[in-house]
């Protein structure tokens, strides 16, 4: 388990905004709530968070049964939400991030 050690104000980059705009509004709202929960160490969100096997700085948060929020985070930097993807696209996205 891990925690985000300081107060962080959310930043939403363009690629994240574009990936959310393509989805149903309910999934987009879940993604924003999940990211906020990640940076505030919400136990419900942290329980749904997994470190991806592509290095020490990518995390996946489950959004329902079909979608995942990918976050780029190291303790020395600002957490950045990268994408909201369908779970079937997780392997392809992981390969792109390597």
N, C-alpha and C positions, 0 to 999 in steps of 0.2 A: 504494500500500500504506500501511497505517497500523498503529499499535500502541496498545495501552492502556498509558499511561505509568506506572502505579503499581499497587501491590498493592490489590486490591479483593476484598471478601468478598461472595459472592452474596446477592442479595435476590430472592425470588420472589413477585411480587404475586399477588393473588387471581385476576385475570383470566387470568394465565398458568397458574396451578394448575388453573383450571376448564377451560381449553382442553386441557391435558395429560390431565386425568382422562377426557375423552371419547374418548381415543385408546387404541390398543393400548399395553401397557406397554413394549414394545420401542422404540416411537417416543418415548414419554415419557422413557425413559432416554437415548436419543440426544439429545434436546433439552437435558436437564440437562448431559450431557457436552459438547455443543456450546457451551452458554453458559459453562461452566467453561473450555473451551478458548479462547473469545473473550476472557475477562477475564485469561487467563494467556498470551495471544499464542501459542497452540499453532499451529505452522506448518500442520499438517494441517487445522485448523479455519479458519484465516485464508485458506487456498486456496479454501475453499468459501464464503467470505463475500463478499457484494457490497453496495455502497452502493445503496440504493433511490433512484430519481429523484424523490423528494418532499421534498427538503431535505437538509441536511447531517447529520441525526442518526438516520436509520433505516437499518438493515442487515438483510439476509436471509442466513441460513445454510442451505444445502441439507442436509436430513436424508434421505438416500437419494434415490430418484428422485421420490417423491410428496409429500414434506412440506417445509415451510420454517419456520424459527424467525425471528420478527421481533424485533429488538432496537432499543430507543431508546437512543442514546448520543451524548453530546457530551463532549469531553475535560474539561470543567469539572464534569461531573456523574457520578453513579453509572450504569453501564449497567443497563438494565432489560429483561428479557425480556418482551415484550408478548403474543405469541400463537405457537402452533404451528398452522399451517394447511396444508390441502391445496394443492398448487401451482395447481390450477384456481381457487382462491379468492384468489390473490395480487392480481390486478387490483382486485377488489372491496375487499379489505382496504386496499390502497394508497389507493383513493379515500376510504375512511373516515378514514384517517390524515391526509389533506391539511388 
